[in-house]
Amino acid sequence: MKKFKKLTVPAEGEKIEVVKKQLKVPDQPIIPFIEGDGIGKDITPVSLKVLEAAVSKAYNGQKKIVWLEIFAGDKAYNLYKEYLPSETIQAIKYYIVAIKGPLTTPIAGGFRSLNVTLRQVLNLYACIRPVKYIPGVPAPVKHPEDMDIVIFRENTEDVYAGFEWAKGSKETKKLISFLNKNLKTKIRLDSGIGIKPISVTGTKRLVRKAIQFALEHNRPSVTLIHKGNIMKYTEGAFRDWGYQLAQKEFKDQIVTEEEVTTKYKGTRPEGKLLINDRIADNIFQQILLRPKEYSVLAAPNLNGDYLSDAAAAQVGGLGLAPGANIGDFIALFEATHGTAPKYAGKNMANPSSLILSGVMMLEYLGWKEAADLVRKGLEEAIRQKKVTYDLHRMLEGATRLSTSQFGDAIIENM
Ligand code: NAP
């Protein structure tokens, strides 16, 4: 067993392994969790309790998650004097699957964001956000139930890669002078500079994951999202490399939109996965007006970020939106909202985002029966209008529950 300095590894439970490129999940996997800052202390214990109850019920006690608390954010600072201790990273790498609450972005400490750092150091290159309507949730559109998409957002490059220099800095002056002199650009001297790298490697591994997901889940299409009409060698290249990957690695399983038009009279042939692409601005109106036509979307980092929140808002908001950051096997499931500091410790916040991320985690482990139970319990509680403050203020005739009462309502409804 691996030794950690400040982590209390439970005596029971076993580690998840990767054997022959497959996840091997024992009946009692040790799963690290980060409680998170702010409302993390409210939503995380409740979420873990709900997941435990579902596993116990689904498998009559034959399976069990053995939690291991690991630290990031304020709790880590108190214990290690660091916001993101290396032990936390090592534990996630070692145990492979982990879950986390939201983390405050420290003002000092040299981090852009703990979340971005975690994704980058663990090479969690795909941010996966399913967006599906939960009946009964107040939503701003007429037919929120038409939305059922899964967004694969590239997580490691694009303008988020962290290559930025401030206006007037030594680096910026050097860069602008080099670019203007040698590459004949006309960048104003009073500019800040950011760099947008998009690579073949980053694009292909993301698009591969999206296509594999679509095939495994019998989804009809994968749409490549890009702003390639303007940024040809980054966003446009994302589209081109995405098509290349699809045609090279999944040749017999896919059909492109162009082939559907030219060879199949406009109808996707039975059993083939449609690969198409949409320009970023267009997809925002498409998911509003014709959400049924989209299923899996693969996007570079920035557009994927915007799109995930816009799509989540369409079905009732971020409080209910789950997310996962996944690389080659290592997976970190997380609430997609922040730490909502004004509600911290008040037992008020909605734990649904973290609970539904836990559902994604159970599915990732192959524990579908438990995942289905959690979803059923949550949907039923909402159908009965037993909800936390955020939904209560929008739902007429609803009963307002605390975070922990809402967790109990989910468990009762499993
Ligand atoms: P936020 O924490 O997401 O909160 C913004 C508002 O969203 C809250 O005031 C609340 O709205 C609503 N909300 C968020 N989570 C909710 C929940 N579980 N239940 C009910 N309502 C919820 O965004 P922020 O205030 O911009 O960010 C606060 C901190 O979180 C920052 O340090 C930021 O960097 C960090 N952050 C972390 C993550 C992450 O860890 N993944 C993500 C985003 C932001 P009402 O007040 O209207 O009720």
Boltz pocket constraint, residues with backbone or C-beta under 6 A from the ligand:
constraints:
  - pocket:
      binder: B
      contacts: [[A, 39], [A, 43], [A, 101], [A, 102], [A, 103], [A, 104], [A, 105], [A, 115], [A, 319], [A, 334], [A, 335], [A, 336], [A, 337], [A, 338], [A, 339], [A, 340], [A, 341], [A, 342], [A, 348], [A, 349], [A, 350], [A, 351], [A, 353], [A, 390]]
      max_distance: 6.0
